[in-house]
Amino acid sequence: MIDLSQSEPFASGGNRFCYRHPEQPEICVKVMRPGRTAELLGRAPWYKTWRGQSYFDDNLRELEGYNQRVITTGRDGLWLHLPRWYGMQETSLGPAAVTDMILESDGHPAPTLRQYLNKYGLTPEIRTSLREFSEWLLEYEVLTKNLIAHNLVLQKQQGKVQVYLIDGLGCSTFLALPKISSYFAKRYIRRRIERMWLRVEWEISDKEIPWRKYEAEGLRR
């Protein structure tokens, strides 16, 4: 069991706390916030409640995302833009999803795309890195949910920036066609990439237009 009793999270989201492994600081340990799944279930519309609390557990959703067919093949190049997955493990704070940490050369967690955009804007270097990431998604047919800026981190490698997806693996469609058909997978991924670029545009804008409205207007262009 991983003992997190003396650890503080280095990051947190709406649903999970992220810790560095106390004995292996290059490993990331993600734990659900206490009571969060029950809270999400209680706030969910009626047509989602039949799935139970497990549906709202981000760790189980991440496990499902890593278990998608294209990742379990172990094909060379899969980890160019994904942290390696070490499964679900028990901790002193409950079950955790365990992956590699994406680190800077000084050992600190790599910055998110949002942090970078807020500081530097969309530089040519990052535009190129996002294009390479998009090409990788299509080549390997990796299914993701919407690609938002705080779920992408940037690691400097040998003079270039590598984009990593640290959260949001999986398929958000009701029908499973992208999971079983290459044609539908690529269609699905292209839509996710289109939304990613819209999100980048919005992140570097003045944000006077709320994201949902900006997204809807952008998709109608």
Backbone hydrogen bonds in HBPLUS format (Angstrom, degrees):
<---DONOR---> <-ACCEPTOR-->    atom                        ^
c    i                          cat <-CA-CA->   ^        H-A-AA   ^      H-
h    n   atom  resd res      DA  || num        DHA   H-A  angle D-A-AA Bond
n    s   type  num  typ     dist DA aas  dist angle  dist       angle   num
A0002-ILE N   A0090-GLU O   3.01 MM  88  6.39 168.5  2.02 143.6 144.7     1
A0092-SER N   A0002-ILE O   2.91 MM  90  6.34 136.7  2.10 162.5 161.2     2
A0007-SER N   A0004-LEU O   3.05 MM   3  5.01 166.2  2.06 111.1 114.0     3
A0010-PHE N   A0018-CYS O   2.84 MM   8  6.02 139.1  2.01 154.3 167.6     4
A0018-CYS N   A0011-ALA O   2.86 MM   7  5.21 164.0  1.89 158.4 152.9     5
A0013-GLY N   A0016-ARG O   2.87 MM   3  5.34 167.1  1.88 160.9 165.1     6
A0033-ARG N   A0015-ASN O   2.81 MM  18  5.66 164.0  1.84 149.9 147.0     7
A0017-PHE N   A0031-VAL O   2.77 MM  14  5.30 162.0  1.80 161.5 164.8     8
A0031-VAL N   A0017-PHE O   2.87 MM  14  5.30 162.7  1.90 157.9 162.3     9
A0019-TYR N   A0029-VAL O   2.80 MM  10  5.04 167.1  1.82 147.1 151.7    10
A0029-VAL N   A0019-TYR O   2.81 MM  10  5.04 165.7  1.83 151.9 154.0    11
A0021-HIS N   A0027-ILE O   2.96 MM   6  5.42 165.7  1.98 149.6 151.3    12
A0027-ILE N   A0024-GLN O   2.87 MM   3  5.70 153.9  1.94 135.2 137.1    13
A0101-MET N   A0026-GLU O   2.77 MM  75  5.17 156.8  1.82 144.0 136.6    14
A0028-CYS N   A0099-THR O   2.72 MM  71  5.26 166.9  1.74 155.3 159.3    15
A0099-THR N   A0028-CYS O   3.04 MM  71  5.26 156.3  2.10 144.5 151.9    16
A0030-LYS N   A0097-ALA O   2.92 MM  67  5.13 169.1  1.93 151.2 154.8    17
A0097-ALA N   A0030-LYS O   3.00 MM  67  5.13 148.7  2.10 141.2 146.2    18
A0036-ARG N   A0033-ARG O   3.08 MM   3  5.38 163.3  2.10 134.4 133.8    19
A0039-GLU N   A0035-GLY O   3.09 MM   4  6.27 152.7  2.16 145.6 153.7    20
A0040-LEU N   A0036-ARG O   2.88 MM   4  6.14 162.2  1.91 157.4 161.3    21
A0041-LEU N   A0037-THR O   2.94 MM   4  6.12 157.7  1.99 146.7 153.2    22
A0042-GLY N   A0038-ALA O   2.97 MM   4  6.14 155.1  2.04 143.9 150.5    23
A0043-ARG N   A0039-GLU O   3.13 MM   4  6.39 134.4  2.34 141.3 152.9    24
A0043-ARG N   A0040-LEU O   3.21 MM   3  5.17 132.2  2.45  94.0 106.5    25
A0044-ALA N   A0040-LEU O   3.05 MM   4  6.05 118.0  2.45 140.6 155.4    26
A0044-ALA N   A0041-LEU O   3.27 MM   3  5.17 150.7  2.36  98.4 106.9    27
A0048-LYS N   A0045-PRO O   3.00 MM   3  5.77 167.7  2.01 126.6 130.5    28
A0049-THR N   A0046-TRP O   3.25 MM   3  5.30 140.5  2.42  99.0 109.7    29
A0051-ARG N   A0048-LYS O   3.25 MM   3  6.02 163.2  2.28 119.1 123.6    30
A0052-GLY N   A0049-THR O   3.09 MM   3  5.69 160.6  2.13 117.5 122.8    31
A0055-TYR N   A0052-GLY O   3.30 MM   3  5.97 148.0  2.41 114.6 121.4    32
A0056-PHE N   A0053-GLN O   2.90 MM   3  5.52 148.9  2.00 118.8 127.4    33
A0057-ASP N   A0054-SER O   3.20 MM   3  5.15 166.9  2.22 108.2 109.9    34
A0060-LEU N   A0057-ASP O   3.11 MM   3  5.46 120.8  2.47 105.6 118.9    35
A0061-ARG N   A0057-ASP O   3.07 MM   4  6.43 151.1  2.16 148.9 157.9    36
A0062-GLU N   A0058-ASP O   2.85 MM   4  6.08 146.3  1.96 142.1 151.2    37
A0063-LEU N   A0059-ASN O   2.92 MM   4  6.20 156.8  1.98 146.2 152.5    38
A0064-GLU N   A0060-LEU O   2.98 MM   4  6.18 157.4  2.03 142.5 148.4    39
A0065-GLY N   A0061-ARG O   2.90 MM   4  6.15 149.7  1.99 140.0 148.7    40
A0066-TYR N   A0062-GLU O   2.91 MM   4  6.22 157.5  1.96 155.9 160.3    41
A0067-ASN N   A0063-LEU O   3.03 MM   4  6.19 130.2  2.29 138.3 151.9    42
A0067-ASN N   A0064-GLU O   3.16 MM   3  5.01 131.2  2.41  91.1 104.7    43
A0068-GLN N   A0065-GLY O   3.32 MM   3  5.55 164.0  2.35 106.9 109.3    44
A0071-ILE N   A0068-GLN O   3.03 MM   3  5.71 138.3  2.20 118.9 129.6    45
A0072-THR N   A0068-GLN O   3.19 MM   4  6.44 160.5  2.23 156.3 162.3    46
A0074-GLY N   A0071-ILE O   3.17 MM   3  5.89 158.7  2.22 118.7 123.5    47
A0078-LEU N   A0075-ARG O   3.22 MM   3  5.96 156.0  2.28 143.5 143.7    48
A0080-LEU N   A0077-GLY O   3.23 MM   3  5.45 164.4  2.26 113.2 114.1    49
A0165-LEU N   A0081-HIS O   2.91 MM  84  6.19 161.6  1.94 160.6 156.2    50
A0100-ASP N   A0084-ARG O   2.95 MM  16  5.36 140.0  2.11 143.0 151.7    51
A0086-TYR N   A0098-VAL O   2.76 MM  12  5.25 165.1  1.78 159.4 155.6    52
A0098-VAL N   A0087-GLY O   3.08 MM  11  5.72 154.8  2.15 152.7 160.3    53
A0089-GLN N   A0096-ALA O   2.88 MM   7  5.33 156.8  1.93 148.3 155.8    54
A0096-ALA N   A0089-GLN O   2.81 MM   7  5.33 146.4  1.92 149.6 161.0    55
A0091-THR N   A0094-GLY O   3.12 MM   3  5.10 132.9  2.35 113.0 126.6    56
A0094-GLY N   A0091-THR O   3.17 MM   3  5.10 167.2  2.19 107.0 108.2    57
A0110-ALA N   A0102-ILE O   2.86 MM   8  5.75 171.7  1.87 146.8 143.9    58
A0104-GLU N   A0108-HIS O   2.71 MM   4  5.42 164.5  1.73 167.1 172.7    59
A0107-GLY N   A0104-GLU O   2.97 MM   3  5.33 163.1  2.00 116.4 119.9    60
A0154-LEU N   A0111-PRO O   2.90 MM  43  5.82 157.0  1.95 169.1 176.8    61
A0116-TYR N   A0112-THR O   3.07 MM   4  6.40 161.1  2.11 151.5 156.5    62
A0113-LEU N   A0152-LEU O   2.70 MM  39  5.53 150.4  1.79 155.5 152.7    63
A0117-LEU N   A0113-LEU O   2.85 MM   4  6.06 171.1  1.86 159.2 161.2    64
A0114-ARG N   A0149-ALA O   3.23 MM  35  4.80 143.7  2.37 114.3 111.0    65
A0118-ASN N   A0114-ARG O   2.93 MM   4  6.06 161.5  1.96 152.8 157.9    66
A0119-LYS N   A0115-GLN O   3.20 MM   4  6.34 137.1  2.39 137.1 147.5    67
A0119-LYS N   A0116-TYR O   3.03 MM   3  5.21 130.0  2.29  99.3 112.9    68
A0120-TYR N   A0116-TYR O   2.75 MM   4  5.86 169.8  1.76 168.0 170.7    69
A0121-GLY N   A0117-LEU O   2.84 MM   4  4.18 137.4  2.02 110.7 121.9    70
A0127-ARG N   A0123-THR O   2.96 MM   4  6.23 160.0  2.00 157.4 163.9    71
A0128-THR N   A0124-PRO O   3.00 MM   4  6.19 159.4  2.04 148.3 152.9    72
A0129-SER N   A0125-GLU O   3.03 MM   4  6.31 155.4  2.09 142.6 149.7    73
A0130-LEU N   A0126-ILE O   2.90 MM   4  6.09 157.5  1.95 153.2 158.0    74
A0131-ARG N   A0127-ARG O   3.03 MM   4  6.29 148.4  2.13 143.4 152.1    75
A0132-GLU N   A0128-THR O   3.00 MM   4  6.30 158.1  2.05 150.8 156.3    76
A0133-PHE N   A0129-SER O   2.98 MM   4  6.20 154.2  2.05 143.7 151.1    77
A0134-SER N   A0130-LEU O   2.91 MM   4  6.10 153.5  1.98 142.7 149.7    78
A0135-GLU N   A0131-ARG O   2.93 MM   4  6.23 156.6  1.99 150.5 156.5    79
A0136-TRP N   A0132-GLU O   3.00 MM   4  6.23 151.8  2.08 144.9 152.5    80
A0137-LEU N   A0133-PHE O   2.98 MM   4  6.31 157.5  2.03 150.0 155.6    81
A0138-LEU N   A0134-SER O   3.16 MM   4  6.48 160.0  2.20 149.2 153.4    82
A0139-GLU N   A0135-GLU O   2.88 MM   4  6.07 158.2  1.92 148.7 155.5    83
A0140-TYR N   A0136-TRP O   2.93 MM   4  5.99 172.7  1.93 158.5 159.8    84
A0141-GLU N   A0137-LEU O   2.76 MM   4  5.41 118.7  2.13 132.1 147.6    85
A0142-VAL N   A0137-LEU O   3.20 MM   5  5.24 139.7  2.38 133.5 143.1    86
A0170-GLY N   A0143-LEU O   2.90 MM  27  5.27 165.5  1.92 132.7 127.8    87
A0145-LYS N   A0168-GLY O   2.69 MM  23  5.26 166.6  1.71 167.0 168.5    88
A0151-ASN N   A0148-ILE O   2.98 MM   3  5.64 160.4  2.02 121.4 127.9    89
A0166-ILE N   A0151-ASN O   2.93 MM  15  5.51 160.6  1.97 154.3 159.6    90
A0153-VAL N   A0164-TYR O   2.90 MM  11  5.28 158.5  1.95 148.7 155.3    91
A0164-TYR N   A0153-VAL O   2.89 MM  11  5.28 158.5  1.93 154.1 158.8    92
A0155-GLN N   A0162-GLN O   2.93 MM   7  5.16 169.3  1.94 150.5 153.1    93
A0162-GLN N   A0155-GLN O   2.75 MM   7  5.16 172.2  1.75 150.3 152.6    94
A0157-GLN N   A0160-LYS O   2.64 MM   3  5.31 169.9  1.65 168.5 171.1    95
A0160-LYS N   A0157-GLN O   2.95 MM   3  5.31 160.3  1.99 117.0 123.6    96
A0179-LYS N   A0176-ALA O   2.89 MM   3  5.40 141.1  2.04 116.6 128.3    97
A0180-ILE N   A0177-LEU O   3.07 MM   3  5.42 147.8  2.18 110.4 119.4    98
A0181-SER N   A0177-LEU O   2.95 MM   4  5.79 135.3  2.15 162.2 173.4    99
A0185-ALA N   A0181-SER O   2.85 MM   4  5.99 147.5  1.95 147.0 157.5   100
A0186-LYS N   A0182-SER O   3.00 MM   4  6.17 164.9  2.02 152.1 153.9   101
A0187-ARG N   A0183-TYR O   3.17 MM   4  6.43 158.0  2.22 144.9 151.2   102
A0188-TYR N   A0184-PHE O   2.93 MM   4  6.03 161.7  1.97 144.3 149.5   103
A0189-ILE N   A0185-ALA O   2.86 MM   4  6.09 162.5  1.89 153.2 158.1   104
A0190-ARG N   A0186-LYS O   2.93 MM   4  6.06 159.8  1.97 149.0 153.8   105
A0191-ARG N   A0187-ARG O   3.24 MM   4  6.53 150.3  2.34 143.7 150.9   106
A0192-ARG N   A0188-TYR O   3.11 MM   4  6.51 151.2  2.20 145.6 153.9   107
A0193-ILE N   A0189-ILE O   2.88 MM   4  6.19 155.2  1.94 153.4 160.4   108
A0194-GLU N   A0190-ARG O   2.92 MM   4  6.13 158.5  1.97 145.7 151.5   109
A0195-ARG N   A0191-ARG O   3.04 MM   4  6.28 159.8  2.08 146.6 151.5   110
A0196-MET N   A0192-ARG O   2.89 MM   4  6.16 144.2  2.02 140.9 151.7   111
A0197-TRP N   A0193-ILE O   3.06 MM   4  6.43 159.3  2.10 157.7 159.9   112
A0198-LEU N   A0194-GLU O   3.15 MM   4  6.45 153.5  2.22 143.7 151.4   113
A0199-ARG N   A0195-ARG O   2.83 MM   4  6.09 154.2  1.90 148.1 155.5   114
A0200-VAL N   A0196-MET O   2.91 MM   4  6.27 151.5  1.99 148.8 156.8   115
A0201-GLU N   A0197-TRP O   2.97 MM   4  6.24 163.1  2.00 148.9 152.9   116
A0202-TRP N   A0198-LEU O   2.91 MM   4  6.21 158.4  1.95 150.1 156.2   117
A0203-GLU N   A0199-ARG O   2.85 MM   4  6.07 154.3  1.91 149.3 156.4   118
A0204-ILE N   A0200-VAL O   3.18 MM   4  6.47 147.8  2.29 151.1 157.8   119
A0205-SER N   A0202-TRP O   3.08 MM   3  4.98 155.8  2.14 101.2 108.6   120
A0214-TYR N   A0210-PRO O   2.92 MM   4  6.14 164.7  1.94 159.5 164.6   121
A0215-GLU N   A0211-TRP O   2.76 MM   4  5.94 161.6  1.79 160.9 165.6   122
A0216-ALA N   A0212-ARG O   3.04 MM   4  6.19 163.3  2.07 142.5 147.0   123
A0217-GLU N   A0213-LYS O   2.95 MM   4  6.15 164.6  1.97 152.8 156.8   124
A0218-GLY N   A0214-TYR O   2.89 MM   4  6.02 155.4  1.95 145.8 153.4   125
A0219-LEU N   A0215-GLU O   2.95 MM   4  6.15 155.1  2.01 153.5 159.0   126
A0220-ARG N   A0217-GLU O   3.19 MM   3  5.27 143.0  2.33  97.8 108.5   127
A0221-ARG N   A0218-GLY O   3.24 MM   3  5.38 160.0  2.28 104.3 110.4   128
